[in-house]
Structures are given as structure tokens and as C-alpha cells.
Amino acid sequence: VGRYKIIAEALRVVSVLVTAVRSTDNNSEVMSDASVSRFDPAPHVASMYAAIIPRLKAHDIDQEIKECAITAIGQLVAKCGDLLEAGQLPCVLRLLMEKLHNEITRMATLKSFTVIALSPLNIDLSPILSDVVHELALLLRQQSRSLKQLTLETLTALVKANRDSFDKTQFKFVLQETAHLVNDTDLHLTQLSLQLTIDVLCASPAVASTVADTVLPAALDLSCSPLLQGRALSTLLGLLKDLVILDVP
């Protein structure tokens, strides 16, 4: 048991070291240029990747180690994805897809996908984007509130970062599943769902008619609720404003 704890803690240290070897420029959202830096992070990226990847591939391993490996690889790709060798990023994305399908490692994988999507490096997720979006949309049907919340946050990050890689069919599927969460039962999930809808509209105004058919009826029902308030209310108003601007029939 002690050995497992040491490995898990070492992976947590690696997650922190990634930020140390490749930070953002002056606390901005732009990653520092490795080519002009006095400190070359590339050799350390290679060694950290080599330390993480066996733990990420292993199946018969402690749960805590699995989660720490997923977190560490997410940080490594988000901070140093452009310094990985050819073939390493596709390998990582394929492994993360496997972890996403596994109920035990799903939550940690969602967090890593969010971190990668929000990376200033604009990591190319197009090879797996279709599969990820389909899987995430289906997760919105699950009973777990925390899972649905994290899924909505991940989808929002993916839409913002990969808007050009989405197609209309993917957006439609996401909107259909999101519409079921727009109600006054859970205003926080409702707010996240409405914000995701706004981001989808921003990414692809052409899906406005789909929003009108799916999310808008639920949004109008919600507008009649005496429970509607706070961020859910302001986000709903933002969605209606966007639809008016787009002049949706």
C-alpha cells in the first residue's frame, strides 16, 4: 500500500513540475516560447512523458494511481503538447478515450479533457473529437449530478476551443441532450446548459433553428417558473437576446 501512495504522490509532483518547466508569459494566457527560453523544457518533457505513460496504460493498478496519471498527462499535454514527439499525442488521446469509457476513471478524464481544451497551445483534438462529443452527450443522460455538471463544463470548453472542428450534426446531438436539463429542478445545471447553448450558437449561428426546436421550448417553460433567479435567469436572458439578434423564425 505504501508503494502505491508513493507512486501516486510522485505523479502529483510531476503535474506541478509541468507548470514549472513551461509557464505562461507574465501570467497571461499565452504559453512561453521554448525556443527563446534560457531553460529548455524539451528533455524534461520526454522524461515526464516516459514516467507517466506506463501508469496510464496499466489496467491492473491502484485507482489513485490511475487518476493521478490521467491528471498528470492532461497537464503535460496542456502545457507542453507542442513539445511531444510525433505519435505521442495521438497515443495519449487514444488512451484518454479508453479512460473516458471506463466508469471508474471517467471523472478524472473529463477534467483532463477540459484542461487540454482550455490550453493556450490550441491542442488539436479533431482525431477524437467526434467520439468524445458523442460520449459526453450520452453522459448527460446519467443520474449523477456531479457527472452531468462536469460533462457540461467539458463540452463548453471543447466547443470554445474546437469550434471549427465541430459539424452541424454534432451540435444538434449536443443540443438535443442539453435541452432535457433546462428546467427549474436544478438551476445550476440549467445555467450550465444554457451557457453551453449560447457557446454553440456563437460557434455556429447556423444551428439557431435547432436551438429553436430543442432548447427554446424548455427555456420558455423555465421563464414562467417562480424559482428562476440569479445566474440561470441572466444566462436565459442572454440566450433569448442572441436568438433575437439572429432573427430565428
C-alpha positions in Angstrom: 0.0 0.0 0.0 2.9 2.4 0.8 4.4 1.9 -2.6 1.1 2.8 -4.3 0.9 6.0 -2.2 4.5 7.0 -3.2 3.7 6.4 -6.9 0.5 8.5 -6.7 2.3 11.3 -4.9 5.1 11.2 -7.4 2.6 11.7 -10.2 1.1 14.6 -8.4 4.6 16.2 -8.2 5.0 15.6 -12.0 1.7 17.5 -12.5 3.2 20.5 -10.6 6.6 20.2 -12.3 5.0 20.6 -15.7 3.9 24.1 -14.8 7.4 24.8 -13.5 9.2 23.8 -16.8 6.7 25.6 -19.1 4.8 28.5 -17.6 2.7 31.2 -19.3 4.2 34.5 -20.2 3.7 37.0 -17.4 0.6 35.3 -16.1 -1.0 35.7 -19.5 -2.9 33.0 -21.4 0.0 32.7 -23.9 2.4 29.8 -23.4 6.1 30.8 -23.2 8.1 30.1 -26.3 10.5 27.2 -25.6 12.8 28.3 -28.4 13.7 31.6 -26.8 13.7 30.5 -23.2 17.0 30.1 -21.4 15.7 26.9 -20.0 14.9 24.1 -22.5 12.0 22.1 -21.2 12.0 19.5 -24.0 14.3 16.9 -22.4 12.3 17.1 -19.2 9.0 16.7 -21.2 10.4 13.5 -22.6 11.3 12.1 -19.2 8.0 13.1 -17.7 6.1 11.5 -20.5 8.1 8.4 -20.1 7.3 8.4 -16.4 3.5 8.9 -16.8 2.6 6.8 -19.9 3.2 3.3 -18.3 0.9 4.2 -15.5 -1.7 5.5 -18.0 -1.5 2.3 -20.0 -1.7 -0.1 -17.0 -5.1 -1.6 -16.2 -4.3 -3.7 -13.1 -3.2 -0.8 -11.0 -4.4 1.2 -8.0 -7.3 3.5 -8.6 -5.5 6.5 -7.1 -2.5 6.0 -9.4 -4.9 5.8 -12.4 -6.4 9.1 -11.5 -3.1 10.8 -10.8 -1.7 9.5 -14.1 -4.7 10.9 -16.0 -4.3 14.3 -14.3 -0.6 14.4 -15.0 -0.9 13.6 -18.6 -3.6 16.2 -19.0 -1.3 18.8 -17.6 1.6 17.7 -19.7 -0.4 17.9 -22.9 -2.0 21.2 -22.0 1.4 22.8 -21.1 3.8 21.0 -23.4 1.8 19.4 -26.1 3.7 21.1 -28.8 7.0 19.6 -27.5 5.8 16.0 -27.6 7.4 13.7 -30.2 5.5 12.6 -33.3 2.9 9.9 -32.4 2.9 10.7 -28.7 -0.2 13.0 -28.7 -2.4 10.6 -30.7 -1.3 7.8 -28.3 -2.3 10.0 -25.3 -5.7 10.9 -26.8 -6.4 7.3 -27.6 -5.6 6.3 -24.0 -7.8 9.1 -22.7 -10.7 7.9 -24.8 -10.3 4.5 -23.2 -10.4 6.0 -19.8 -13.5 8.1 -20.7 -15.4 4.9 -21.5 -14.5 3.4 -18.1 -16.9 4.5 -15.3 -14.1 4.3 -12.7 -11.8 6.8 -14.5 -14.4 8.9 -16.2 -14.4 11.9 -13.9 -10.7 12.4 -13.9 -10.6 12.0 -17.7 -13.3 14.7 -18.1 -11.2 17.1 -16.0 -8.1 16.4 -18.2 -10.0 16.9 -21.4 -11.2 20.3 -20.0 -7.6 21.3 -19.1 -6.4 20.3 -22.6 -9.2 22.1 -24.4 -8.5 25.3 -22.5 -4.8 25.1 -23.2 -3.3 28.2 -24.9 -1.5 25.8 -27.3 -4.7 25.0 -29.1 -4.2 21.3 -29.0 -5.7 19.5 -32.0 -8.4 17.2 -30.7 -10.0 16.7 -34.1 -8.9 13.0 -34.4 -11.1 12.0 -31.4 -13.5 15.0 -31.2 -16.5 13.2 -32.7 -16.2 10.2 -30.4 -15.6 12.5 -27.3 -18.6 14.6 -28.1 -20.9 11.6 -28.7 -19.8 10.0 -25.4 -20.2 13.3 -23.5 -23.7 13.9 -24.9 -24.7 10.5 -23.7 -23.3 11.1 -20.3 -25.9 13.9 -19.9 -28.5 11.2 -19.5 -26.8 9.8 -16.4 -28.3 10.2 -12.9 -25.2 11.6 -11.3 -25.4 15.4 -10.8 -21.7 15.8 -10.4 -21.1 13.9 -13.6 -23.6 16.0 -15.6 -22.1 19.2 -14.2 -18.5 18.2 -15.2 -19.7 16.9 -18.6 -21.4 20.3 -19.4 -18.2 22.1 -18.3 -16.1 19.9 -20.6 -18.4 20.2 -23.5 -18.4 24.0 -23.1 -14.6 24.0 -23.1 -14.5 21.8 -26.2 -16.9 24.0 -28.1 -15.0 27.1 -27.4 -11.6 25.6 -28.3 -12.6 23.4 -31.3 -15.5 25.3 -32.8 -14.1 24.8 -36.4 -13.8 21.0 -35.9 -17.5 20.6 -35.0 -20.1 19.8 -37.6 -23.8 20.6 -37.5 -24.8 17.1 -36.7 -22.6 17.1 -33.6 -24.0 20.4 -32.4 -27.5 19.1 -33.0 -26.9 16.0 -30.9 -25.4 18.0 -28.0 -28.4 20.5 -28.1 -30.9 17.6 -28.0 -29.4 16.1 -24.9 -28.8 19.5 -23.3 -32.4 20.6 -23.7 -33.5 17.9 -21.1 -31.5 19.7 -18.4 -33.2 23.1 -18.9 -35.7 23.2 -16.0 -36.2 24.7 -12.6 -35.3 21.4 -10.8 -31.6 22.3 -10.7 -30.8 25.9 -11.6 -27.1 25.4 -11.7 -27.2 22.6 -14.3 -29.8 24.7 -16.1 -27.4 27.7 -16.2 -24.5 25.5 -17.5 -26.8 24.0 -20.1 -28.0 27.5 -21.3 -24.4 28.7 -21.4 -23.4 25.7 -23.5 -26.2 26.5 -25.8 -25.0 30.1 -26.1 -21.5 29.0 -26.9 -22.8 26.6 -29.6 -24.7 29.5 -31.1 -21.6 31.6 -31.1 -19.6 28.8 -32.7 -22.2 28.1 -35.3 -25.1 30.5 -35.8 -26.5 28.1 -38.5 -27.8 25.8 -35.7 -30.1 28.5 -34.4 -33.1 26.7 -35.9 -32.1 23.6 -34.0 -31.9 25.6 -30.8 -35.4 27.0 -31.5 -36.6 23.4 -31.9 -34.9 21.9 -28.9 -33.7 24.2 -26.1 -36.1 27.2 -26.7 -39.3 25.4 -25.7 -37.7 24.3 -22.4 -36.3 27.8 -21.9 -39.7 29.4 -22.4 -41.2 27.0 -19.9 -38.4 27.9 -17.5 -39.1 31.6 -17.9 -42.6 31.1 -16.3 -41.1 29.5 -13.2 -41.2 31.5 -9.9 -38.0 29.7 -8.9 -36.0 31.3 -11.8 -33.3 33.7 -10.5 -29.6 34.5 -10.3 -27.2 33.2 -13.0 -29.8 31.0 -14.5 -32.0 34.0 -15.2 -29.2 36.1 -16.6 -28.0 33.3 -18.8 -31.5 32.7 -20.1 -31.9 36.4 -20.9 -28.5 36.2 -22.8 -29.7 33.2 -24.8 -33.0 34.9 -25.8 -31.1 38.0 -26.7 -28.8 36.0 -29.0 -31.8 34.3 -30.7 -33.4 37.7 -31.3 -30.3 39.1 -32.8 -30.0 36.1 -35.1 -33.7 36.6 -36.0 -34.6 32.9 -35.7 -38.1 32.1 -37.1 
